[in-house]
Amino acid sequence: MTLIGVIALQGAVSEHMKMLTDLGAEAREVRTPDQLADVDGVVLPGGESTAMARAAEKVGLFEDLRERVADGLPVFGTCAGLILLADRVEDGAALDGFTTVGGLDITARRNAYGGQLASFTQQLDITGLEPAFPAVFIRAPQVVEVGPEVEVLARTASDGPVVAVRHRNLMATSFHPELTSDSRLHRKFLEMVRGS
């Protein structure tokens, strides 16, 4: 059985775990490096990126995860998870001094859509998924630049901001697929894991 670790420092951890187990995977909460040892893939959920980085720093979690990503471990980052996977963060001063995971050749902009009151939902066209996906954006980041090998999976409009990407063993979204009843992105991630 495929074992997916869900980084459980903050955010919609239980929602990710339920979606993964409903799809037939085994899901484990991960708070320390030793809990990463035998996982086949990792979900890095939303939350507050600086709070997550601060909590991870105390136990060296992101240092270990960074090494595993470099070795090819598949990771799916959502919202804050996208920020923590990004190689560059445009307004990332709050993350200075903290280890992030990296590996995703993008530049992200934190809270690009504004605060909590600016949250919204939108039907998104995502590469490889039909019909449109019901995306939930909460204090969401944007991808403002992608590297040459990064596949853009979705934009908010045909020429709008990038909100979903894939690069090698990493997939990330600006939105929260776990807060919907639509499991297609989690299924896509599990296919990535099983194919790696």
C-alpha positions in Angstrom: 0.0 0.0 0.0 1.2 3.5 -0.8 2.2 5.4 2.4 1.8 9.2 2.2 3.1 11.5 5.0 1.1 14.6 5.7 3.1 17.3 7.3 1.0 18.0 10.4 2.3 21.3 11.8 -0.8 23.3 10.9 -3.6 23.5 8.4 -6.1 21.1 6.9 -4.2 18.0 7.9 -7.3 15.8 8.6 -8.9 16.8 5.3 -5.9 15.7 3.3 -5.6 12.5 5.3 -9.3 11.6 4.7 -9.0 12.3 0.9 -5.9 10.1 0.6 -7.3 7.2 2.6 -10.6 7.4 0.6 -8.4 6.9 -2.5 -6.9 3.7 -1.0 -3.6 5.1 0.3 -2.3 4.9 3.8 -1.8 8.4 5.4 0.5 9.2 8.3 0.8 12.5 10.2 4.5 13.7 10.1 5.9 16.1 12.7 9.5 14.8 13.1 12.2 13.7 10.6 12.0 10.0 11.7 8.3 9.9 10.6 9.5 10.7 7.0 11.8 7.6 6.9 9.6 5.2 4.9 7.0 7.4 3.2 6.4 7.1 -0.5 5.3 10.7 -0.9 4.4 13.8 1.2 1.6 16.3 1.3 2.7 19.8 2.5 -0.6 21.4 3.4 -1.8 25.0 3.6 -1.6 27.0 6.8 0.7 29.9 7.6 4.1 29.4 5.9 6.2 31.2 8.6 4.5 29.4 11.5 5.1 26.1 9.7 8.7 26.9 9.0 9.3 28.0 12.6 7.8 24.8 14.0 9.7 22.6 11.5 13.0 24.4 12.4 12.8 23.2 16.0 13.1 19.5 14.9 15.0 19.9 11.6 12.0 18.6 9.6 12.4 20.7 6.5 16.1 20.0 6.3 15.3 16.3 6.0 12.4 16.8 3.7 14.7 19.0 1.5 17.1 16.1 1.1 14.4 13.7 0.3 13.0 16.0 -2.4 16.5 16.3 -3.9 16.5 12.4 -4.0 13.2 12.4 -5.9 10.5 12.0 -3.2 7.2 13.1 -4.6 5.6 16.1 -2.8 2.2 17.8 -3.2 2.1 21.3 -1.7 -1.1 23.3 -1.3 -1.3 27.0 -0.6 1.4 27.5 2.1 2.9 24.3 0.9 3.5 25.9 -2.5 5.3 28.8 -0.8 7.5 26.4 1.2 8.4 24.4 -2.0 9.2 27.5 -4.1 12.8 28.2 -4.8 12.1 31.9 -4.6 9.5 33.9 -2.7 9.0 37.5 -3.9 7.8 38.9 -0.5 9.5 36.3 1.7 11.2 38.4 4.3 9.1 36.7 7.0 10.8 33.4 6.1 14.3 34.8 6.4 16.4 32.7 8.7 14.2 29.6 8.4 14.8 26.6 6.2 12.2 26.0 3.6 11.9 22.9 1.4 12.6 24.3 -2.0 13.1 22.3 -5.2 10.2 23.9 -7.2 11.7 26.3 -9.8 9.1 29.0 -9.3 8.8 32.5 -7.8 5.8 32.7 -5.5 4.1 35.8 -4.0 2.6 35.3 -0.6 -1.0 36.4 0.1 -1.3 37.6 -3.4 -5.1 37.8 -3.4 -5.3 39.6 0.0 -6.4 38.6 3.4 -9.0 36.2 4.7 -11.9 38.4 3.6 -10.7 38.2 0.0 -11.1 34.4 -0.1 -13.0 33.0 -3.0 -13.9 29.9 -5.0 -13.5 29.4 -8.8 -14.0 26.7 -11.3 -10.5 26.1 -12.8 -9.5 24.3 -16.0 -6.6 22.1 -15.0 -4.5 20.2 -17.5 -5.6 16.6 -17.6 -8.8 17.1 -15.6 -12.3 17.5 -17.0 -14.7 19.0 -16.1 -13.4 22.1 -14.3 -12.1 21.9 -10.7 -13.8 23.7 -7.8 -10.8 25.6 -6.4 -10.9 27.2 -2.9 -8.6 30.1 -2.5 -7.8 31.3 1.1 -5.1 34.0 1.6 -3.7 32.3 -1.5 -0.3 32.8 -3.1 0.4 33.2 -6.8 3.1 31.9 -9.0 4.6 35.0 -10.6 7.5 33.2 -12.5 8.1 29.7 -13.6 11.4 28.0 -14.6 11.8 26.5 -18.1 11.0 22.9 -17.0 7.9 23.8 -14.9 4.6 22.6 -16.3 1.8 25.1 -15.8 -1.3 23.1 -14.9 -3.8 25.9 -14.3 -4.3 29.7 -14.4 -7.2 31.7 -13.0 -8.0 32.8 -16.6 -6.4 32.2 -20.0 -3.8 34.9 -19.4 -4.3 35.1 -15.6 -2.0 34.2 -12.7 -0.5 30.7 -12.5 -2.1 28.7 -9.6 -1.1 25.1 -10.2 2.3 23.7 -11.4 4.3 20.5 -11.7 8.0 20.2 -11.8 9.7 16.8 -11.8 8.6 15.1 -8.5 6.8 18.2 -7.2 3.2 19.4 -7.7 1.7 22.5 -6.1 -1.4 24.5 -6.0 -2.3 28.0 -4.7 -5.6 26.7 -3.6 -7.0 24.0 -1.2 -8.2 20.9 -3.1 -8.7 19.1 0.2 -11.5 21.5 1.2 -13.7 20.2 -1.7 -15.3 16.8 -2.3 -13.2 16.6 -5.6 -10.3 14.1 -5.1 -8.9 14.3 -8.7 -5.8 16.3 -7.8 -5.0 13.9 -4.9 -5.6 11.0 -7.3 -3.2 12.7 -9.8 -0.6 13.0 -7.0 -1.0 9.3 -6.0 -0.4 8.4 -9.7 2.8 10.5 -9.6 3.9 8.6 -6.4 3.2 5.2 -7.8 5.0 6.1 -11.1 8.1 7.4 -9.4 
